[in-house]
Amino acid sequence: MVCALGMLACVSLSAFAAEYGEPNITTKTTMKELRENPSIKGSGYYTYCNEWIEGSTQYDDTPIEGYVSYAAAEDAAEGMNLVIENYNRGVQITWQVYTPEEIAENSSLGMVQLFYYPAEGSGGRYAIVLPGNGSTITSEMEEGGSAASQLHAMGYTVFVLRYRSFLDATDNAPLDDIGRAVQFITQNAERFGVQAEGYAITAFSSGGQLAGLFCNEEIGWGRYSVPKPGALLMAYPVINFNEVKLLYHVLMDPGECGWRFYCSSVADVVTDDYPPVYFWYGKNDIVLPLMDLRKQGPAFEKALQAHSVPYLMHVYKNAGHSIGTGCGTDAEGWLTEAAAFWEEQVG
């Protein structure tokens, strides 16, 4: 009898291991090991944020700490462990933002997804994370996963948004994706266990430019008939694409006229009722100066001051681009301070 029970237990554990993965992801875990984890595979979380082609084996032997910035690696690994833990207890991780009918008409809408990190309790505020997209696709692990890990530890529900970018970003598609995502969360607030009002947008790099535009009522949240963001929290945001605008137009919207998101400076859309803003960038950032640093953070700060918008800004000596949560840099702990600012502003 004892032997039989022991054999049954072994069979049950083997079956569990085959269907579910263990939350033992570390910075040393290779990308192949991560992607072969049954729970990561089952969850649908997108892990190809450095490759042009989904399914590529280019980074199979690369550990997480080499795939993402060293300053975000530990938090990104913890973000993946959270995905595994949630999936193993029956939480749906990946949510399609558009309907099956819409996706059938336009296949690019299928890539627009929300990755859900529920808080321990219900009824609290949520943050939606907009990663950057400098590598042509959005950074769901490096910036998305690392931010989700820290915000979840603070007690928030977090949604990481995978939105259309690069050649799929035609006709202001990324703004539509943000608007639809917030609509989806708002309509399903009870299901997700969150408050619809007072949410924060946490954005990185070029995701910051999108988030900054979305915080304008006319072209952003008001146009999509969703609640106004409670706060905008940004790390090394692109405020103005400057000389890159023409290239973006040629690549994304050749031959098309009319306003496009990449044409606008966030500094030009700040209004008196703009949400409170927390943002930072580093003096050793090598990306923002390529688009004229004066038109980035400094121009944004002047606009916030001109419209008396509450804000908190930091310029760090050692905090480069694409470092996510910034562990081991001067920006370490920025997200904790940003969340406190958010809470103070929404009361």
VOMARGU-490576 format. One record per residue (C-alpha): x, y, z negated; residue number from 0. Coordinates in steps of 0.05 Angstrom, whole numbers. Layout:
// VOMARGU-490576
+--------+--------+--------+-----+
:      X :      Y :      Z : num :
+--------+--------+--------+-----+
:      X :      Y :      Z : NUM :
...
+--------+--------+--------+-----+
//
This chain:
// VOMARGU-490576
+--------+--------+--------+-----+
:      X :      Y :      Z : num :
+--------+--------+--------+-----+
:      0 :      0 :      0 :   0 :
:     56 :     49 :    -19 :   1 :
:     94 :     32 :     44 :   2 :
:     31 :     42 :     86 :   3 :
:     18 :    110 :     55 :   4 :
:     90 :    129 :     65 :   5 :
:     86 :    110 :    139 :   6 :
:     21 :    149 :    146 :   7 :
:     54 :    210 :    116 :   8 :
:    113 :    204 :    164 :   9 :
:     66 :    198 :    223 :  10 :
:     27 :    259 :    199 :  11 :
:     90 :    300 :    191 :  12 :
:    115 :    279 :    260 :  13 :
:     48 :    299 :    291 :  14 :
:     52 :    367 :    256 :  15 :
:    123 :    378 :    279 :  16 :
:    102 :    361 :    350 :  17 :
:     45 :    411 :    350 :  18 :
:     73 :    465 :    304 :  19 :
:    141 :    496 :    296 :  20 :
:    177 :    513 :    233 :  21 :
:    185 :    587 :    213 :  22 :
:    261 :    580 :    208 :  23 :
:    281 :    630 :    260 :  24 :
:    345 :    668 :    244 :  25 :
:    390 :    717 :    281 :  26 :
:    432 :    656 :    302 :  27 :
:    373 :    621 :    335 :  28 :
:    384 :    617 :    410 :  29 :
:    331 :    642 :    458 :  30 :
:    321 :    571 :    484 :  31 :
:    309 :    546 :    413 :  32 :
:    261 :    603 :    400 :  33 :
:    222 :    592 :    464 :  34 :
:    218 :    517 :    453 :  35 :
:    189 :    526 :    384 :  36 :
:    119 :    495 :    391 :  37 :
:     86 :    551 :    352 :  38 :
:    119 :    607 :    392 :  39 :
:     99 :    571 :    457 :  40 :
:     28 :    561 :    431 :  41 :
:     21 :    632 :    406 :  42 :
:     33 :    662 :    475 :  43 :
:     80 :    715 :    446 :  44 :
:    121 :    743 :    504 :  45 :
:    196 :    733 :    494 :  46 :
:    224 :    751 :    563 :  47 :
:    237 :    825 :    549 :  48 :
:    307 :    825 :    581 :  49 :
:    294 :    784 :    643 :  50 :
:    266 :    804 :    710 :  51 :
:    234 :    736 :    719 :  52 :
:    193 :    700 :    666 :  53 :
:    220 :    630 :    655 :  54 :
:    292 :    651 :    670 :  55 :
:    346 :    609 :    636 :  56 :
:    396 :    666 :    638 :  57 :
:    396 :    677 :    562 :  58 :
:    383 :    605 :    539 :  59 :
:    447 :    601 :    498 :  60 :
:    444 :    673 :    473 :  61 :
:    426 :    681 :    400 :  62 :
:    373 :    731 :    379 :  63 :
:    428 :    777 :    352 :  64 :
:    458 :    781 :    422 :  65 :
:    391 :    785 :    458 :  66 :
:    367 :    845 :    418 :  67 :
:    405 :    902 :    384 :  68 :
:    445 :    882 :    323 :  69 :
:    406 :    936 :    286 :  70 :
:    339 :    902 :    300 :  71 :
:    360 :    829 :    302 :  72 :
:    342 :    809 :    230 :  73 :
:    274 :    843 :    232 :  74 :
:    260 :    815 :    301 :  75 :
:    275 :    745 :    276 :  76 :
:    229 :    756 :    217 :  77 :
:    176 :    781 :    265 :  78 :
:    180 :    715 :    302 :  79 :
:    174 :    677 :    236 :  80 :
:    110 :    715 :    221 :  81 :
:     83 :    695 :    289 :  82 :
:     97 :    622 :    273 :  83 :
:     67 :    626 :    203 :  84 :
:      4 :    660 :    229 :  85 :
:     -4 :    612 :    287 :  86 :
:      5 :    552 :    242 :  87 :
:    -52 :    575 :    198 :  88 :
:    -99 :    584 :    257 :  89 :
:    -92 :    658 :    273 :  90 :
:   -100 :    677 :    346 :  91 :
:    -37 :    716 :    362 :  92 :
:    -46 :    738 :    434 :  93 :
:   -108 :    777 :    456 :  94 :
:   -122 :    797 :    528 :  95 :
:   -141 :    870 :    533 :  96 :
:   -179 :    865 :    598 :  97 :
:   -236 :    818 :    615 :  98 :
:   -227 :    754 :    657 :  99 :
:   -268 :    788 :    712 : 100 :
:   -222 :    848 :    713 : 101 :
:   -160 :    804 :    714 : 102 :
:   -189 :    764 :    772 : 103 :
:   -195 :    828 :    812 : 104 :
:   -126 :    855 :    792 : 105 :
:    -76 :    802 :    768 : 106 :
:    -29 :    854 :    738 : 107 :
:    -81 :    866 :    683 : 108 :
:    -66 :    796 :    657 : 109 :
:      1 :    819 :    629 : 110 :
:    -32 :    871 :    584 : 111 :
:    -35 :    837 :    517 : 112 :
:    -39 :    853 :    443 : 113 :
:      2 :    811 :    395 : 114 :
:    -33 :    809 :    328 : 115 :
:      0 :    811 :    259 : 116 :
:    -56 :    811 :    208 : 117 :
:    -46 :    842 :    139 : 118 :
:    -52 :    800 :     76 : 119 :
:   -116 :    837 :     58 : 120 :
:   -172 :    866 :    101 : 121 :
:   -199 :    936 :    109 : 122 :
:   -133 :    972 :    114 : 123 :
:   -104 :   1016 :    167 : 124 :
:    -69 :    989 :    228 : 125 :
:    -10 :   1009 :    271 : 126 :
:     -4 :    997 :    345 : 127 :
:     68 :    991 :    370 : 128 :
:     89 :   1015 :    439 : 129 :
:    158 :    987 :    454 : 130 :
:    203 :   1020 :    505 : 131 :
:    209 :    994 :    576 : 132 :
:    278 :   1014 :    599 : 133 :
:    293 :    944 :    624 : 134 :
:    232 :    947 :    670 : 135 :
:    190 :    907 :    621 : 136 :
:    168 :    923 :    551 : 137 :
:    211 :    905 :    491 : 138 :
:    162 :    861 :    451 : 139 :
:    216 :    828 :    408 : 140 :
:    269 :    880 :    397 : 141 :
:    226 :    940 :    381 : 142 :
:    157 :    907 :    376 : 143 :
:    176 :    848 :    332 : 144 :
:    223 :    887 :    287 : 145 :
:    173 :    943 :    275 : 146 :
:    117 :    893 :    263 : 147 :
:    158 :    856 :    212 : 148 :
:    172 :    919 :    171 : 149 :
:    102 :    948 :    176 : 150 :
:     71 :    881 :    158 : 151 :
:    116 :    878 :     96 : 152 :
:     86 :    946 :     76 : 153 :
:     16 :    917 :     80 : 154 :
:     -7 :    940 :    148 : 155 :
:    -40 :    902 :    204 : 156 :
:      2 :    911 :    267 : 157 :
:    -12 :    903 :    341 : 158 :
:     46 :    901 :    390 : 159 :
:     22 :    923 :    459 : 160 :
:     51 :    893 :    522 : 161 :
:     32 :    944 :    576 : 162 :
:     44 :    950 :    650 : 163 :
:    110 :    982 :    668 : 164 :
:    158 :    996 :    725 : 165 :
:    126 :    976 :    792 : 166 :
:     61 :    956 :    757 : 167 :
:     55 :   1025 :    726 : 168 :
:     20 :   1056 :    786 : 169 :
:    -38 :   1104 :    780 : 170 :
:    -25 :   1119 :    706 : 171 :
:    -34 :   1045 :    688 : 172 :
:      4 :   1047 :    621 : 173 :
:    -42 :   1102 :    594 : 174 :
:   -103 :   1062 :    615 : 175 :
:    -73 :   1001 :    579 : 176 :
:    -64 :   1041 :    515 : 177 :
:   -134 :   1069 :    520 : 178 :
:   -164 :   1000 :    532 : 179 :
:   -124 :    969 :    475 : 180 :
:   -148 :   1020 :    425 : 181 :
:   -219 :   1011 :    451 : 182 :
:   -212 :    936 :    441 : 183 :
:   -186 :    943 :    370 : 184 :
:   -239 :    995 :    352 : 185 :
:   -295 :    951 :    378 : 186 :
:   -268 :    891 :    340 : 187 :
:   -245 :    927 :    277 : 188 :
:   -286 :    882 :    232 : 189 :
:   -259 :    819 :    265 : 190 :
:   -188 :    844 :    257 : 191 :
:   -200 :    868 :    186 : 192 :
:   -179 :    940 :    199 : 193 :
:   -205 :   1011 :    194 : 194 :
:   -218 :   1041 :    262 : 195 :
:   -198 :   1111 :    239 : 196 :
:   -131 :   1137 :    217 : 197 :
:    -87 :   1088 :    256 : 198 :
:    -15 :   1103 :    273 : 199 :
:     20 :   1096 :    340 : 200 :
:     92 :   1073 :    330 : 201 :
:    131 :   1084 :    394 : 202 :
:    201 :   1076 :    420 : 203 :
:    240 :   1109 :    477 : 204 :
:    196 :   1113 :    540 : 205 :
:    139 :   1085 :    499 : 206 :
:    144 :   1150 :    461 : 207 :
:    129 :   1190 :    523 : 208 :
:     66 :   1150 :    534 : 209 :
:     45 :   1155 :    462 : 210 :
:     58 :   1229 :    462 : 211 :
:     12 :   1239 :    522 : 212 :
:    -41 :   1194 :    491 : 213 :
:    -42 :   1239 :    430 : 214 :
:    -69 :   1296 :    473 : 215 :
:   -145 :   1295 :    471 : 216 :
:   -156 :   1314 :    544 : 217 :
:   -110 :   1263 :    577 : 218 :
:   -106 :   1213 :    521 : 219 :
:   -151 :   1189 :    464 : 220 :
:   -209 :   1235 :    481 : 221 :
:   -211 :   1212 :    553 : 222 :
:   -218 :   1140 :    529 : 223 :
:   -270 :   1157 :    476 : 224 :
:   -231 :   1128 :    418 : 225 :
:   -214 :   1156 :    349 : 226 :
:   -157 :   1206 :    346 : 227 :
:    -92 :   1175 :    321 : 228 :
:    -77 :   1189 :    248 : 229 :
:     -3 :   1198 :    262 : 230 :
:     49 :   1190 :    315 : 231 :
:    114 :   1156 :    292 : 232 :
:    170 :   1155 :    343 : 233 :
:    242 :   1131 :    348 : 234 :
:    288 :   1162 :    400 : 235 :
:    229 :   1183 :    443 : 236 :
:    234 :   1204 :    515 : 237 :
:    197 :   1271 :    517 : 238 :
:    212 :   1290 :    589 : 239 :
:    235 :   1244 :    645 : 240 :
:    264 :   1306 :    679 : 241 :
:    306 :   1287 :    741 : 242 :
:    279 :   1215 :    741 : 243 :
:    208 :   1239 :    758 : 244 :
:    219 :   1239 :    833 : 245 :
:    250 :   1169 :    832 : 246 :
:    191 :   1144 :    791 : 247 :
:    142 :   1173 :    840 : 248 :
:    177 :   1141 :    899 : 249 :
:    179 :   1073 :    865 : 250 :
:    111 :   1073 :    831 : 251 :
:     65 :   1117 :    871 : 252 :
:     94 :   1128 :    941 : 253 :
:     51 :   1173 :    984 : 254 :
:      2 :   1187 :    928 : 255 :
:    -17 :   1257 :    904 : 256 :
:    -45 :   1278 :    838 : 257 :
:    -22 :   1277 :    765 : 258 :
:     20 :   1219 :    741 : 259 :
:     42 :   1206 :    669 : 260 :
:    116 :   1210 :    683 : 261 :
:    109 :   1280 :    711 : 262 :
:     91 :   1311 :    644 : 263 :
:    133 :   1332 :    586 : 264 :
:    103 :   1313 :    519 : 265 :
:    124 :   1382 :    495 : 266 :
:     75 :   1413 :    545 : 267 :
:     14 :   1374 :    520 : 268 :
:     20 :   1391 :    446 : 269 :
:    -42 :   1428 :    422 : 270 :
:    -66 :   1457 :    356 : 271 :
:   -104 :   1393 :    340 : 272 :
:    -47 :   1346 :    358 : 273 :
:    -37 :   1289 :    307 : 274 :
:     19 :   1296 :    255 : 275 :
:     87 :   1271 :    282 : 276 :
:    147 :   1236 :    253 : 277 :
:    206 :   1227 :    300 : 278 :
:    280 :   1219 :    302 : 279 :
:    339 :   1211 :    350 : 280 :
:    414 :   1203 :    343 : 281 :
:    471 :   1248 :    363 : 282 :
:    506 :   1188 :    393 : 283 :
:    446 :   1169 :    436 : 284 :
:    473 :   1159 :    507 : 285 :
:    406 :   1155 :    542 : 286 :
:    369 :   1219 :    524 : 287 :
:    426 :   1266 :    547 : 288 :
:    421 :   1235 :    617 : 289 :
:    353 :   1270 :    622 : 290 :
:    377 :   1335 :    590 : 291 :
:    376 :   1330 :    515 : 292 :
:    349 :   1401 :    508 : 293 :
:    284 :   1379 :    541 : 294 :
:    277 :   1320 :    493 : 295 :
:    272 :   1325 :    417 : 296 :
:    290 :   1399 :    412 : 297 :
:    235 :   1420 :    462 : 298 :
:    185 :   1375 :    426 : 299 :
:    202 :   1406 :    359 : 300 :
:    191 :   1476 :    386 : 301 :
:    123 :   1456 :    413 : 302 :
:    102 :   1426 :    346 : 303 :
:    124 :   1489 :    311 : 304 :
:     87 :   1534 :    360 : 305 :
:     22 :   1497 :    347 : 306 :
:     32 :   1489 :    272 : 307 :
:     29 :   1413 :    277 : 308 :
:     54 :   1378 :    214 : 309 :
:    118 :   1341 :    231 : 310 :
:    181 :   1311 :    202 : 311 :
:    243 :   1303 :    245 : 312 :
:    312 :   1274 :    235 : 313 :
:    374 :   1279 :    278 : 314 :
:    422 :   1225 :    256 : 315 :
:    497 :   1223 :    268 : 316 :
:    500 :   1148 :    280 : 317 :
:    436 :   1120 :    310 : 318 :
:    439 :   1100 :    383 : 319 :
:    384 :   1084 :    432 : 320 :
:    344 :   1019 :    432 : 321 :
:    361 :   1000 :    360 : 322 :
:    289 :    988 :    337 : 323 :
:    286 :    989 :    261 : 324 :
:    358 :   1013 :    259 : 325 :
:    387 :    968 :    204 : 326 :
:    460 :    984 :    191 : 327 :
:    456 :   1053 :    222 : 328 :
:    441 :   1122 :    194 : 329 :
:    368 :   1111 :    213 : 330 :
:    360 :   1050 :    168 : 331 :
:    295 :   1057 :    129 : 332 :
:    264 :   1106 :    177 : 333 :
:    201 :   1066 :    185 : 334 :
:    188 :   1065 :    110 : 335 :
:    194 :   1141 :    108 : 336 :
:    150 :   1146 :    171 : 337 :
:     96 :   1103 :    139 : 338 :
:     97 :   1147 :     77 : 339 :
:     89 :   1208 :    121 : 340 :
:     30 :   1175 :    157 : 341 :
:     -4 :   1160 :     90 : 342 :
:      7 :   1230 :     66 : 343 :
:    -24 :   1260 :    128 : 344 :
:    -86 :   1215 :    131 : 345 :
:    -97 :   1219 :     56 : 346 :
+--------+--------+--------+-----+
//
